[in-house]
Amino acid sequence: MSRLSRRGLLALPVLTGLAACGFELRRDPEFAFQSLALAGFAPESPLAEELRRQLRQSPLQLVQDPSKAQVVLEALRDNRERSVVVSTSAGQVREWQLKLQLDYLVRTPGGEPLLPITELRMSREMSYLESQALAKEQEEAQLYRAMQYDAAAQVMRRLGSVRLR
């Protein structure tokens, strides 16, 4: 028997175990409503833009006027922060911590809460060298984009649990 077929036979119990345990890839959420409005976000909020992008890929209709939507996602806090984690004795920064904070609630246009206030916090650490300032600036932007994508995906999954009364 060849080495390749032996490896295939060794992998068979692992694959069978995954199938038997109920492992399944994550699917897009299913929504119990058809229209949604975003409220409380700053006009140029990168997180709101990512949410809009993901909403365009869903069956939900994004409505501008909250009074005409079935469900309103209201941002209470949408912040990005950067703080020093490590610095040298000369005061040079060696590591930053990037934070993304979103507090939101999901409600009806009339103000009835459908989901309680949810606090979403994400952070990433990033090393820093002044000699690589441009590259580190690009890395920071990329890390924020990744956090925004993850936060928007979490919000979308949470919206999938909303049931209208």
N, C-alpha and C positions, 0 to 999 in steps of 0.2 A: 504494500500500500504506500502511495506517495506521501510525502510530508504535508502537502497541501490538503489532501483529503483527510488526513489525521486531524489537522487543525479544524477542518470543517466539522468533523465528528465531535471534537472537544467543545466547539462553540454551540452545538445543538442544544445541550441542556440549559445553557444560559439563555438562549433565545426562547426556548420553550418556557422557562421560568418567568421571563418578562411577559409573555403572552398570558400565562396562567394567573399572574398577580393582578391583572386588570390594568396594566400600564397602557396609557393611551395619550397621544399627542394632544396638546391643548388646542381647542377649537375656538373660533370666534364666538363671543357671547351672543345669546339670543335675547332680544328685547321685547318686553311686554307693552311697549308704547311705540309710536311712530315718529314723534317730533320732539326735539330737544332745543333748548336755548341756553346759551352761556351768559352768565351775568357776573358782575363784580371783578372781572379781569381788567387790568390796565390795557389801554388801546394797543400797545405794542408788545404785549406779553408773549415771549417765546413759547411758554407752556400752553397758552391759549391757542397759539398757531399750531402746535403739535396736536392738540386735542381736535382742532378743526380738521387737520389733515387726516387723522384717524377716523373721525366721524364721516368724512366724505367717502371713506372706503367701507362704511357700514350701511345697512339699510335705513338708518335713521335720517330723517330730514332735519337739517340744521336751520332753525328759525331765528331771525334777528330780534323780533319782538317777544319778550318773555311771556306776555299775556296771551299770545297765540300758540304757545307750545303746550304740549301735554305735561312735560317735565322740564324743570329748570335746574341747571347745575350752577350753583352760586359759589364763587370763590370768595372766601373771607380773608385769606392771606395767600399771596403768591410772591414769594421772596427768593432771591438768589444772594448768597453771601460767600465771601472768601475771607478766611482768617489764617493767621500765621500759626503753624504748629511747631516748627523747629527753626531756630535762628542761631547764627554763630555769635561768639562773644563780641564781634565787631558790629553786630546788628544786621548782618546780611541774612536774608530769608533763604532757607534751605528746603522748607516743605510747607505747602499750603493745604488747607482743608476747604474743599468746595462744598457748599450746602445748597440744597433745594428744599423749600418748604411750601406745602400747599395745604391749607385748611379749607374744606368745602362742605357744603350740604346739598342734598338733592331734595327738591320740594315741588309742589304743584304751583301753578301760576298764582293761586290764591294764598299761598304761604304755608300750606299744610306740609309738614316734613314727611318725606318718603324714606329718607335715610338720615340718621343723626349726623351731627358734625363729625367729620372724619379728618384726622391729622395725618398727613403724609410727609415723611421726612426721609431725605436721602443725602448721603455725603460720600465724597471720594477724596482721597489724599493724593497729592501730586508733588513730586520732588521739583526743585527749582534751582537753576543756576543762571546768574546774570549773563554769562557768555552765550547762553542758548535762549535768550529772552523771546525771540520771534517764534521759535519752535514750541516753547512752553506756552506761549499765548494761544497757539493753534491747538495744542493738547488740551488746554483749559476749555476752549470752545467745544472741542470734541467730547470731553467729559460731561459738560453741561448738556449737550445734545443727547447723549446717551441717557443721562438722568431724566431729561424731559420725556424721551421716548418711553422709558420704563414707567414713569409716573402716569403718563397718559394711558398706557396699556393697563395699569392697575385701576385707573378710574373707569376705563371702558368695561373691565371685568366686573367692577362694583356696580356699574349701571345695569349690567345684565341681571343683577339680583333684585332690581326694583320691580315691585308689583303695584299697579294702580289699584286703588280701593274702589 
